[in-house]
Structure formats: structure tokens, C-alpha cells
Amino acid sequence: MFGQKKRLVMCQNCRALVDPAASVCPMCGNEAVPEQRVSGSGTSGNFFAMLILGINVLIFILMGAVGLKNGRGMEAFVASASGAVLVDFGSFVVVLVNEGQWWRFVTANFLHIGLIHLLFNSYALYQIGPLAENIFGEQKFIFIYVLTGIVSSIASYFFNINGAGASGAISGLIGLLAVYGYRQGGTFGKGLMRTMLTWIAMTIIYGFIIKANNVAHAAGFIAGGALGFWIKGESPETVRSATVWNALAVLSVVTIIASFVMVGINYGTVQQQAQQGPDAERQAQTVIHLTKAINNAEIALENSRRISEPTNLAEVARNLRRKAADVSAIAKLDERSDAIRNRVVDLMNKRAEALEKAAKNPKESTAFLPKDVDEMKATFDEYQQWLDSVLKKYGLVRTKEE
């Protein structure tokens, strides 16, 4: 399927790919053309990198079209697809993997949560993908990309993280090139290693800022680095090695195709569940609003525990009562969530009352009693348990960007 490419070397001065027999680089005139700088491709070396980028964009457009059909308007092509659409297209969901949906280990690496997410990963793939494919060749590139993407999904599985995105696989390419640069040495090698380390640092920092899936980033980077110590950056030099790498490339492509065939076979299941009953969409939105209000209430309570002097206790108390009112204002869903929200409101008002007393009388304690801390933790933990139990019912899913 994939033929052998002409073996080239990379000029240490300008990084052009030249014939190994050349004593002088035709691009820059440098006489020191190091023979060990080998490229696996005699062409532009970006077929699979650009194909993957195109698939990512196409899937994002298809998800937007589904959102448009479902009544979201043009926002569907900018904001994230709904949880139900993401899941139907193959995002990574631990509970569904446990039910046997293995293809999500692969397909999640081609989905993105919003236009900004897609643009960031597309830029990274455009910058890094062709370089990796040029150095290692098409066969090795597609195998490494698919494998590191799967490894990043496996890591997400063990850390119970749902999500979607290409950056686990892209981080694999970053780790691969960082080790390649380290092994090559010289001006080019050291520069390449520094560039790749900068890329992964930016990825991790960005992940912390937006609370993305850094587990996938780290796992992909480590997997790519490990492969960089094993796989050489050159075309196969024997018929046997060429046959092996062709077979692995074909296996990688077949794995991608088979995974999306499974997506097609199972497509629509989650969206259908989300649309059952005339109030399904309204209830799903209520769950989202209630969760946001509960999370804000938890943050407000935590902040009220860490009061520093001087502090306007009356203002802190008013903020607690406002957050409690926000929780109370959300429409009712079921008996269990109603009981939990009542406990949250009681905790908020109780804490507000204590702070109001302290504002009037400095001798009053503002300390959070141990029993109140325990009750607060138990209440919010129970809400998260309830939320996990109803996500599938309302066609929702917790997701993180990769």
C-alpha cells in the first residue's frame, strides 16, 4: 500500500532535505550535510497529517450540521456540540466503554469540543504533523499517531475522564520529535528538542488554564517519547522491515475506519434517549442550570471558610444568601435532587446567619465547625453521585478537552 521513499538527509544548517551523495547543500551552500539526519520521505511528507486534519474539520462540520438540524442555529458551528451529539459521534465516555464500546479509544481523537478547541489542535497538527511525517515516513507516522492517541484514551479511562480531542495524539508527536532531536544532537537536534519541550509546556499550561485533560496530554507525550527511543527516523532499509511497517500502517488505517463504522452503526442512540418525552430538552437544561448553581454554592461556601482579616462579613453573608436563592430558583427535577438542594440551601443560610452575627458582634466566632465541614462535603458528594446517575437519562455527559 505504501512504497519505499528515497532516502534523504537533512541539512543541519537550513534543514532542507538533500541527496546523501551531495557534498554541498544546494539550498544554503553548507558543506557539512550530516548523513545521520535521515528523512523517511522524498516528498512533502504531509499526506496523513493533512488527511487527519481534514477529517477533524469534516467531523466538526458534521456535528455542527446536526446541531443546526436540531434547532441550535449557526451557534452549532462555533460552540461545542451538545453532549448527546458528541457521544453519538464517538467521544470518550468511560461508562460506555465499560459497556463494550471500544471504538471510543480511537474516535475521540478526531472530535473537538467547540471551534476554539478545533483551531488550537489544528494549528498544532499543521505545525508538528508534517515535520514528524517527513522525518519518520508515512507508515511510521500513522502508526505512531493512532497508537499514542489510543494510549492517551487508555490513560483517560483509568483516571475516569470523559472527553474528546486530538491533542493526546499530537502530544505523542511532540514527545516523539523531542526524543528524536535529543538523539540526533547538533544544532538542529537540540533546537528541535527545545521547540518540542516548549510545545508540550504550552499544552500543559493551557490545559490547566481551561481545565482540559492533561492526563491525556501527559500520556501521549510519554508514549511518543518512548516510541522515539525505539523507532528510527528513516525509511525501512530491508524488505522485511518495509513489509512490517506497511502492515502496521494498514492496520492503523483499518482501525480508524472500523472505529467510525461502529460509530455509524450505533449513531443516534443517545440523541434518541435525550429526546424521549416532550420535556426532555427542558429537563436536560434544568440539570445543567442546577449543576452550575450547586457548583457556585460550593465555591461560595469554601470561600467563606477562608475568611481573612479585614473582611466585610456582611457582604460575604449576602453573597451566600444570593447563591442559596439561585439554587432554590431552579425548577424541580426529582425527589432526591430536591432533598440535596434543600440541604445545600440550609447550609448556605446557616453559614450566612453565623457571619451576620459575627459582623454585629466581633466576639462571635466565624469558624466553620467540623461537623458542618463533614456535612458540606457529604452533601456535595451526594449531588455528584446523583448527577452521575442521571446524565445518560438526559443525554448529558461530563467532558474535557484534549
GIDAKA-V762214 format. One record per residue. N is the residue number from 1. PSI is psi in degrees with one decimal (none if undefined). BURIAL is # if it has 16 or more other C-alpha atoms within 10 Angstrom, else .. D_FIRST is the distance of its C-alpha to the first C-alpha in whole Angstrom. Layout:
BEGIN
n->N psi->PSI burial->BURIAL d_first->D_FIRST
n->N psi->PSI burial->BURIAL d_first->D_FIRST
END
This chain:
BEGIN
n->1 psi->-38.5 burial->. d_first->0
n->2 psi->118.2 burial->. d_first->4
n->3 psi->163.2 burial->. d_first->7
n->4 psi->142.2 burial-># d_first->10
n->5 psi->160.3 burial-># d_first->13
n->6 psi->135.8 burial->. d_first->16
n->7 psi->123.4 burial-># d_first->18
n->8 psi->165.5 burial-># d_first->21
n->9 psi->159.3 burial-># d_first->24
n->10 psi->126.2 burial-># d_first->26
n->11 psi->129.3 burial-># d_first->30
n->12 psi->-22.7 burial-># d_first->32
n->13 psi->-49.9 burial-># d_first->34
n->14 psi->-4.0 burial->. d_first->32
n->15 psi->17.8 burial->. d_first->29
n->16 psi->151.7 burial->. d_first->27
n->17 psi->122.7 burial-># d_first->24
n->18 psi->165.6 burial-># d_first->25
n->19 psi->134.4 burial-># d_first->25
n->20 psi->-19.6 burial-># d_first->26
n->21 psi->-14.4 burial->. d_first->28
n->22 psi->132.4 burial->. d_first->30
n->23 psi->-18.7 burial->. d_first->34
n->24 psi->135.1 burial-># d_first->34
n->25 psi->122.7 burial-># d_first->32
n->26 psi->-14.7 burial->. d_first->32
n->27 psi->-40.1 burial->. d_first->32
n->28 psi->-8.7 burial->. d_first->35
n->29 psi->4.4 burial->. d_first->37
n->30 psi->131.0 burial->. d_first->36
n->31 psi->-17.9 burial->. d_first->37
n->32 psi->88.5 burial->. d_first->35
n->33 psi->96.3 burial-># d_first->32
n->34 psi->123.8 burial-># d_first->31
n->35 psi->-24.5 burial->. d_first->28
n->36 psi->-13.1 burial->. d_first->27
n->37 psi->83.9 burial-># d_first->26
n->38 psi->138.4 burial-># d_first->22
n->39 psi->144.0 burial-># d_first->19
n->40 psi->3.9 burial-># d_first->16
n->41 psi->139.9 burial-># d_first->15
n->42 psi->1.8 burial-># d_first->17
n->43 psi->-161.2 burial->. d_first->16
n->44 psi->-20.9 burial->. d_first->18
n->45 psi->39.3 burial-># d_first->16
n->46 psi->18.9 burial-># d_first->16
n->47 psi->-56.2 burial-># d_first->14
n->48 psi->-36.4 burial-># d_first->13
n->49 psi->-45.1 burial-># d_first->17
n->50 psi->-32.2 burial-># d_first->18
n->51 psi->-45.0 burial->. d_first->16
n->52 psi->-43.1 burial-># d_first->18
n->53 psi->-42.4 burial-># d_first->21
n->54 psi->-39.9 burial->. d_first->21
n->55 psi->-43.6 burial->. d_first->20
n->56 psi->-46.1 burial-># d_first->23
n->57 psi->-43.2 burial-># d_first->25
n->58 psi->-44.8 burial->. d_first->25
n->59 psi->-40.0 burial->. d_first->26
n->60 psi->-41.7 burial-># d_first->29
n->61 psi->-41.5 burial-># d_first->30
n->62 psi->-41.5 burial->. d_first->29
n->63 psi->-37.8 burial-># d_first->31
n->64 psi->-39.2 burial-># d_first->34
n->65 psi->-38.8 burial-># d_first->34
n->66 psi->-42.4 burial-># d_first->35
n->67 psi->-40.0 burial-># d_first->37
n->68 psi->-42.4 burial-># d_first->39
n->69 psi->-33.0 burial->. d_first->39
n->70 psi->3.0 burial->. d_first->41
n->71 psi->16.0 burial->. d_first->43
n->72 psi->-13.6 burial-># d_first->43
n->73 psi->-168.1 burial->. d_first->43
n->74 psi->-13.9 burial->. d_first->41
n->75 psi->-26.5 burial->. d_first->41
n->76 psi->-22.5 burial-># d_first->38
n->77 psi->4.8 burial-># d_first->36
n->78 psi->-54.7 burial-># d_first->38
n->79 psi->171.8 burial-># d_first->39
n->80 psi->146.8 burial-># d_first->37
n->81 psi->158.6 burial-># d_first->36
n->82 psi->159.8 burial-># d_first->38
n->83 psi->-40.4 burial-># d_first->38
n->84 psi->-41.7 burial-># d_first->37
n->85 psi->-44.5 burial-># d_first->34
n->86 psi->-45.5 burial-># d_first->33
n->87 psi->-42.0 burial-># d_first->33
n->88 psi->-29.1 burial-># d_first->32
n->89 psi->-7.1 burial-># d_first->29
n->90 psi->22.4 burial-># d_first->28
n->91 psi->163.3 burial-># d_first->30
n->92 psi->118.7 burial-># d_first->30
n->93 psi->113.5 burial-># d_first->34
n->94 psi->-45.9 burial-># d_first->35
n->95 psi->-33.0 burial->. d_first->37
n->96 psi->-33.0 burial->. d_first->34
n->97 psi->-39.6 burial->. d_first->32
n->98 psi->-23.5 burial->. d_first->35
n->99 psi->3.6 burial->. d_first->35
n->100 psi->6.5 burial->. d_first->31
n->101 psi->71.0 burial-># d_first->29
n->102 psi->-29.1 burial->. d_first->26
n->103 psi->-18.9 burial-># d_first->24
n->104 psi->-22.0 burial-># d_first->26
n->105 psi->-26.7 burial-># d_first->25
n->106 psi->-52.8 burial-># d_first->22
n->107 psi->-29.6 burial-># d_first->23
n->108 psi->-24.5 burial-># d_first->26
n->109 psi->-3.3 burial-># d_first->24
n->110 psi->3.4 burial-># d_first->23
n->111 psi->153.9 burial-># d_first->27
n->112 psi->148.8 burial-># d_first->30
n->113 psi->79.1 burial-># d_first->34
n->114 psi->158.0 burial-># d_first->35
n->115 psi->-41.2 burial-># d_first->34
n->116 psi->-42.7 burial->. d_first->35
n->117 psi->-46.1 burial-># d_first->33
n->118 psi->-45.6 burial-># d_first->30
n->119 psi->-40.9 burial->. d_first->31
n->120 psi->-48.0 burial->. d_first->32
n->121 psi->-33.2 burial-># d_first->28
n->122 psi->-40.9 burial-># d_first->27
n->123 psi->-44.7 burial->. d_first->29
n->124 psi->-44.0 burial-># d_first->28
n->125 psi->-39.0 burial-># d_first->24
n->126 psi->-35.8 burial->. d_first->24
n->127 psi->-39.0 burial->. d_first->26
n->128 psi->-37.2 burial-># d_first->24
n->129 psi->-53.6 burial-># d_first->21
n->130 psi->-37.0 burial-># d_first->20
n->131 psi->-46.5 burial-># d_first->22
n->132 psi->-41.9 burial-># d_first->20
n->133 psi->-34.8 burial-># d_first->16
n->134 psi->-39.6 burial-># d_first->18
n->135 psi->-44.3 burial-># d_first->19
n->136 psi->-15.3 burial-># d_first->17
n->137 psi->161.7 burial-># d_first->13
n->138 psi->-45.3 burial-># d_first->11
n->139 psi->-50.2 burial-># d_first->10
n->140 psi->-37.8 burial-># d_first->13
n->141 psi->-51.5 burial-># d_first->14
n->142 psi->-35.2 burial-># d_first->13
n->143 psi->-47.2 burial-># d_first->14
n->144 psi->-42.3 burial-># d_first->17
n->145 psi->-47.8 burial-># d_first->18
n->146 psi->-44.0 burial-># d_first->18
n->147 psi->-46.7 burial-># d_first->19
n->148 psi->-32.3 burial-># d_first->22
n->149 psi->-42.2 burial-># d_first->23
n->150 psi->-41.9 burial-># d_first->23
n->151 psi->-40.8 burial-># d_first->26
n->152 psi->-35.4 burial-># d_first->28
n->153 psi->-38.0 burial-># d_first->28
n->154 psi->-42.4 burial-># d_first->29
n->155 psi->-41.5 burial-># d_first->32
n->156 psi->-37.8 burial-># d_first->33
n->157 psi->-47.0 burial-># d_first->33
n->158 psi->-24.4 burial->. d_first->35
n->159 psi->8.2 burial->. d_first->38
n->160 psi->47.7 burial->. d_first->38
n->161 psi->122.5 burial-># d_first->36
n->162 psi->155.2 burial-># d_first->35
n->163 psi->-166.1 burial-># d_first->33
n->164 psi->156.9 burial-># d_first->30
n->165 psi->155.2 burial-># d_first->28
n->166 psi->-6.2 burial-># d_first->25
n->167 psi->-15.7 burial-># d_first->28
n->168 psi->-47.1 burial-># d_first->27
n->169 psi->-39.5 burial-># d_first->23
n->170 psi->-39.0 burial-># d_first->24
n->171 psi->-30.9 burial-># d_first->27
n->172 psi->-42.3 burial-># d_first->24
n->173 psi->-37.2 burial-># d_first->23
n->174 psi->-46.5 burial-># d_first->27
n->175 psi->-40.6 burial-># d_first->27
n->176 psi->-48.9 burial-># d_first->24
n->177 psi->-31.6 burial-># d_first->25
n->178 psi->-44.4 burial-># d_first->29
n->179 psi->-38.1 burial-># d_first->28
n->180 psi->-45.9 burial-># d_first->26
n->181 psi->-40.7 burial-># d_first->29
n->182 psi->-42.1 burial-># d_first->32
n->183 psi->-32.5 burial->. d_first->30
n->184 psi->-39.7 burial-># d_first->30
n->185 psi->-164.4 burial->. d_first->33
n->186 psi->-177.3 burial->. d_first->35
n->187 psi->-46.3 burial->. d_first->36
n->188 psi->-48.4 burial-># d_first->32
n->189 psi->-47.3 burial-># d_first->31
n->190 psi->-39.5 burial-># d_first->34
n->191 psi->-41.2 burial->. d_first->34
n->192 psi->-42.9 burial-># d_first->31
n->193 psi->-44.5 burial-># d_first->32
n->194 psi->-40.6 burial->. d_first->35
n->195 psi->-43.9 burial-># d_first->33
n->196 psi->-37.9 burial-># d_first->31
n->197 psi->-34.8 burial-># d_first->34
n->198 psi->-41.7 burial->. d_first->36
n->199 psi->-46.6 burial-># d_first->33
n->200 psi->-33.8 burial-># d_first->33
n->201 psi->-43.6 burial->. d_first->37
n->202 psi->-39.1 burial->. d_first->37
n->203 psi->-44.9 burial-># d_first->34
n->204 psi->-43.9 burial-># d_first->37
n->205 psi->-45.3 burial->. d_first->40
n->206 psi->-38.8 burial->. d_first->39
n->207 psi->-41.2 burial-># d_first->38
n->208 psi->-38.4 burial->. d_first->41
n->209 psi->-45.8 burial->. d_first->43
n->210 psi->6.7 burial->. d_first->41
n->211 psi->44.9 burial->. d_first->41
n->212 psi->-179.4 burial-># d_first->37
n->213 psi->83.4 burial-># d_first->35
n->214 psi->-17.8 burial-># d_first->35
n->215 psi->-45.2 burial-># d_first->35
n->216 psi->-40.5 burial-># d_first->31
n->217 psi->-49.0 burial-># d_first->31
n->218 psi->-42.6 burial-># d_first->33
n->219 psi->-43.4 burial-># d_first->30
n->220 psi->-43.4 burial-># d_first->27
n->221 psi->-45.6 burial-># d_first->29
n->222 psi->-42.6 burial-># d_first->30
n->223 psi->-44.0 burial-># d_first->26
n->224 psi->-40.1 burial-># d_first->24
n->225 psi->-41.5 burial-># d_first->27
n->226 psi->-42.4 burial->. d_first->27
n->227 psi->-31.0 burial-># d_first->23
n->228 psi->-27.8 burial-># d_first->24
n->229 psi->-17.4 burial->. d_first->26
n->230 psi->-41.4 burial->. d_first->23
n->231 psi->130.5 burial->. d_first->20
n->232 psi->147.3 burial-># d_first->21
n->233 psi->66.5 burial-># d_first->20
n->234 psi->164.5 burial-># d_first->18
n->235 psi->150.6 burial-># d_first->15
n->236 psi->136.5 burial-># d_first->14
n->237 psi->-4.7 burial->. d_first->17
n->238 psi->160.2 burial->. d_first->16
n->239 psi->-39.1 burial->. d_first->14
n->240 psi->-47.6 burial->. d_first->15
n->241 psi->-36.2 burial->. d_first->14
n->242 psi->-40.9 burial-># d_first->11
n->243 psi->-42.2 burial-># d_first->10
n->244 psi->-46.3 burial->. d_first->12
n->245 psi->-34.2 burial-># d_first->10
n->246 psi->-41.7 burial-># d_first->7
n->247 psi->-42.2 burial-># d_first->9
n->248 psi->-36.1 burial-># d_first->11
n->249 psi->-44.7 burial-># d_first->9
n->250 psi->-43.5 burial-># d_first->8
n->251 psi->-40.9 burial->. d_first->11
n->252 psi->-45.4 burial-># d_first->12
n->253 psi->-43.2 burial->. d_first->11
n->254 psi->-38.3 burial->. d_first->12
n->255 psi->-43.2 burial-># d_first->16
n->256 psi->-48.2 burial->. d_first->16
n->257 psi->-46.4 burial->. d_first->16
n->258 psi->-37.5 burial->. d_first->18
n->259 psi->-43.1 burial-># d_first->20
n->260 psi->-24.4 burial-># d_first->21
n->261 psi->-40.9 burial->. d_first->21
n->262 psi->-35.9 burial-># d_first->24
n->263 psi->-45.3 burial-># d_first->26
n->264 psi->-40.9 burial->. d_first->26
n->265 psi->-38.4 burial->. d_first->27
n->266 psi->3.2 burial->. d_first->30
n->267 psi->139.5 burial-># d_first->31
n->268 psi->-12.6 burial-># d_first->34
n->269 psi->-49.0 burial->. d_first->36
n->270 psi->-39.9 burial-># d_first->37
n->271 psi->-37.0 burial-># d_first->38
n->272 psi->-41.2 burial->. d_first->40
n->273 psi->-38.6 burial->. d_first->42
n->274 psi->-24.5 burial-># d_first->43
n->275 psi->2.6 burial-># d_first->44
n->276 psi->125.5 burial->. d_first->46
n->277 psi->147.9 burial->. d_first->50
n->278 psi->-20.6 burial->. d_first->52
n->279 psi->12.0 burial->. d_first->52
n->280 psi->-47.8 burial-># d_first->49
n->281 psi->-41.7 burial->. d_first->48
n->282 psi->-42.7 burial->. d_first->51
n->283 psi->-38.9 burial-># d_first->51
n->284 psi->-43.0 burial-># d_first->48
n->285 psi->-33.6 burial->. d_first->49
n->286 psi->-41.2 burial-># d_first->52
n->287 psi->-43.7 burial-># d_first->50
n->288 psi->-45.9 burial->. d_first->48
n->289 psi->-40.6 burial-># d_first->52
n->290 psi->-42.4 burial-># d_first->54
n->291 psi->-41.8 burial-># d_first->51
n->292 psi->-42.7 burial->. d_first->51
n->293 psi->-40.1 burial-># d_first->55
n->294 psi->-43.4 burial-># d_first->55
n->295 psi->-41.4 burial-># d_first->53
n->296 psi->-37.7 burial-># d_first->55
n->297 psi->-41.2 burial-># d_first->58
n->298 psi->-41.9 burial-># d_first->57
n->299 psi->-43.6 burial->. d_first->56
n->300 psi->-41.6 burial-># d_first->60
n->301 psi->-43.6 burial-># d_first->61
n->302 psi->-42.9 burial->. d_first->59
n->303 psi->-34.9 burial->. d_first->61
n->304 psi->-19.5 burial-># d_first->64
n->305 psi->-22.8 burial->. d_first->64
n->306 psi->51.9 burial->. d_first->64
n->307 psi->129.0 burial->. d_first->67
n->308 psi->152.4 burial->. d_first->68
n->309 psi->142.6 burial->. d_first->71
n->310 psi->145.6 burial->. d_first->72
n->311 psi->139.2 burial->. d_first->70
n->312 psi->90.9 burial->. d_first->72
n->313 psi->-35.3 burial-># d_first->72
n->314 psi->-38.5 burial-># d_first->73
n->315 psi->-39.8 burial->. d_first->70
n->316 psi->-42.2 burial-># d_first->67
n->317 psi->-41.5 burial-># d_first->69
n->318 psi->-39.1 burial-># d_first->69
n->319 psi->-40.1 burial-># d_first->65
n->320 psi->-42.7 burial-># d_first->65
n->321 psi->-34.3 burial-># d_first->67
n->322 psi->-44.2 burial-># d_first->65
n->323 psi->-36.5 burial-># d_first->62
n->324 psi->-39.9 burial-># d_first->63
n->325 psi->-35.9 burial-># d_first->64
n->326 psi->-41.3 burial-># d_first->61
n->327 psi->-44.1 burial-># d_first->60
n->328 psi->-28.0 burial-># d_first->63
n->329 psi->-15.8 burial->. d_first->62
n->330 psi->139.8 burial-># d_first->59
n->331 psi->151.6 burial->. d_first->59
n->332 psi->149.2 burial->. d_first->59
n->333 psi->-59.1 burial->. d_first->56
n->334 psi->172.5 burial->. d_first->57
n->335 psi->-40.7 burial->. d_first->60
n->336 psi->-47.0 burial->. d_first->58
n->337 psi->-34.1 burial-># d_first->57
n->338 psi->-41.7 burial->. d_first->60
n->339 psi->-40.4 burial->. d_first->62
n->340 psi->-44.8 burial-># d_first->59
n->341 psi->-34.2 burial-># d_first->60
n->342 psi->-37.9 burial->. d_first->64
n->343 psi->-38.3 burial-># d_first->64
n->344 psi->-46.1 burial-># d_first->62
n->345 psi->-42.1 burial-># d_first->64
n->346 psi->-42.9 burial->. d_first->67
n->347 psi->-42.7 burial-># d_first->66
n->348 psi->-46.6 burial-># d_first->65
n->349 psi->-36.1 burial-># d_first->69
n->350 psi->-43.3 burial-># d_first->70
n->351 psi->-40.3 burial-># d_first->69
n->352 psi->-41.8 burial-># d_first->70
n->353 psi->-41.1 burial-># d_first->73
n->354 psi->-39.3 burial-># d_first->74
n->355 psi->-34.5 burial-># d_first->73
n->356 psi->-40.1 burial-># d_first->75
n->357 psi->-41.6 burial-># d_first->78
n->358 psi->-30.0 burial-># d_first->77
n->359 psi->-33.3 burial-># d_first->77
n->360 psi->-31.8 burial->. d_first->81
n->361 psi->104.2 burial->. d_first->82
n->362 psi->-18.7 burial->. d_first->80
n->363 psi->-17.8 burial->. d_first->81
n->364 psi->139.9 burial->. d_first->79
n->365 psi->141.8 burial->. d_first->76
n->366 psi->6.9 burial-># d_first->72
n->367 psi->146.3 burial->. d_first->71
n->368 psi->117.7 burial->. d_first->68
n->369 psi->145.9 burial->. d_first->69
n->370 psi->-39.4 burial->. d_first->67
n->371 psi->-33.3 burial->. d_first->67
n->372 psi->-37.5 burial->. d_first->66
n->373 psi->-45.5 burial->. d_first->63
n->374 psi->-42.1 burial->. d_first->62
n->375 psi->-39.3 burial->. d_first->63
n->376 psi->-47.3 burial-># d_first->61
n->377 psi->-45.2 burial->. d_first->58
n->378 psi->-38.7 burial->. d_first->58
n->379 psi->-48.2 burial-># d_first->59
n->380 psi->-32.7 burial-># d_first->55
n->381 psi->-40.4 burial->. d_first->53
n->382 psi->-35.4 burial->. d_first->55
n->383 psi->-42.8 burial-># d_first->53
n->384 psi->-35.7 burial->. d_first->50
n->385 psi->-42.9 burial->. d_first->50
n->386 psi->-43.5 burial->. d_first->51
n->387 psi->-44.7 burial-># d_first->48
n->388 psi->-33.1 burial->. d_first->46
n->389 psi->-18.0 burial->. d_first->47
n->390 psi->-3.7 burial->. d_first->47
n->391 psi->-48.6 burial-># d_first->44
n->392 psi->-36.2 burial-># d_first->42
n->393 psi->-38.3 burial-># d_first->45
n->394 psi->9.4 burial-># d_first->45
n->395 psi->33.0 burial-># d_first->41
n->396 psi->160.7 burial-># d_first->41
n->397 psi->141.6 burial-># d_first->39
n->398 psi->132.8 burial->. d_first->40
n->399 psi->153.5 burial-># d_first->37
n->400 psi->147.3 burial-># d_first->36
n->401 psi->146.7 burial-># d_first->34
n->402 psi->none burial-># d_first->31
END
